[in-house]
Amino acid sequence: MTLLKSKLYIHPEWGRKKADEYYAFWDAQDYTQLDDGEYEDLFITSDAIIHDCSSFIVEYAFTGKPCLYLINENNLNGLLNDFGQGVMSVYEQARVEAEIESFIADLVNDNAGIDPCKRAFFDDYVNTYYKNKQPSESIVEEIKRSLGI
């Protein structure tokens, strides 16, 4: 069982029945997909993403694929540090249905992609921390340096 589902089971406004119905809906419709396991393979095999979950904005940005973040007045207020805000520059953003439809139309018509200028912050970050060595190597070096080794 996923963390979300277990939390919905005990949530006072949800409960087991409502949560099970919700999951059943996403599992049963012709136009939906339910995958409640690891998401890395979904990211690798996807063509794009449309979402409103700040939890994996960085992970999907690594794919280099088109991404759209759904904005509302509550979902990003104060949640992102400077790095997260920089990564969000990779994303298209939508506030209304017409912007979502435009993003999808661009995907269907093969006009979607990430503007290289929008990737500048993310690519600079990746090159700084991942190009020459793995972050774990940098961490070990920093620990050794701080210990005088």
N, C-alpha and C positions, 0 to 999 in steps of 0.2 A: 504494500500500500504506500502511496506517495505521501510526502509530508503534507502537501496541500489537502489531500483527501482526509487524512487523519485529523487535521485541524478543523476541517469543515464538519466532520462528524460531531465534534464537541462544541462547535460554535452555536451560541444561543439562537441565532437567526437562521441557521442552516439545519443541522442535525443529520443523522444517517440517511433518512428517507430522501430528503431534498438533495443531498450530495450524491447519492446513488442515481437519482433521476437525472441530475445534471451530467454526470459522467456517461450515463446511458445515452443521453441525447447526442453527445459529441461522438460516441462510438457508433451510433446507428445511422446517422444521416448520410445521404449520398455526397453531400458537399462539405463534410467535416472529416476530421481525422483525429483520433485520440491515440497518443503515444505517451505513456506515463513512465517510461523508463529513461535511460540516459538520452540526452539530446544531441550529443556530438555528431552522430551519424546523420541525424535529421539536418543539421546545419551543413554537413558536407554534401549531402545529396539534394539539397534544396536549390531552387533558382533565385529565391529572394525571401525576405521576411517582412511581415507587417506585424507589429506588436506594440505593447505598452508596458513592458516589463523591464525596469531598469536593471534587474538582476543580471541579465546577460547581454547588455549592449556591447560590451567589450568583446566577448567571445564571438559574436556574430561579425563584428567589424573585421576580425582576423580573416574571414572568408573572402573578403573583397567583393562580395556580391551585393546587389542592390538591397537597401534596407529602408524601411519606413517606420517611423516612430509616431504613434498616435498620441497627440498632445491634448491634455485637458488642463484646467486651471489647478488641479491638485496633484498630478502625478510626478512632477519634477521639482516642485518648489522646495529648495533647500536640500534635496536628496543627493545631488551630485557635487563632488569636489571638483577642483580645477581640471584634473585628469578626465573625469567623467564628462564634464562639459566639453572638453576638447574632443573626446571620442564621439559625442553626439553630433559634432560638426560633420561627421561622415554620413550621418543619416539624413534622408529626406524627412520632413515632418509634416504631419497632416492634422488639421483641426476640424475639418468638415468633410463630409462624404465625397464631395466633388474632388478633393485632393487625393483621396484614396483611390477613386475611380481613375484619375489621371495617372497615378503611379502604376496601377494594374494595366491600363491601356498601353503605357510605355513598355511594360514587361512583355505583353502579348505582341506588340509591334516591334520588339527587339530594339527599342530605343532607350531602354533602361541601362543604367550603369552609374558608377560613382565617379563624379567629376574629380579628376586628379588633384585639382586645387583643394577640394574638400578633404581629400585623404592626407594632405600635407602634415597636419598635426599627428595623426595616427602613424603614418609612415616614419616620421622623424622619431617618434617614441620607440617604435619597433626597432629601427636601425640603431638607436642609442643603446637599448637594453638587450637586444637579441641577435644582432648581426654578427658580431665578432666572437661572442661567447654566450653561453646560457646564463640566465639570471642566477641559477644555483652556483655557478662558478664564481660569479661576482660576489655573492653572499659569503662563500667560503673564504675568498680573498679578503673581504672586509673584516670578517671575524679574525682571521690570522693577523691582519694588519693591526687591529685593535688590541690583540694579545701580544703583539711584538714578535710574532713568529715569522 
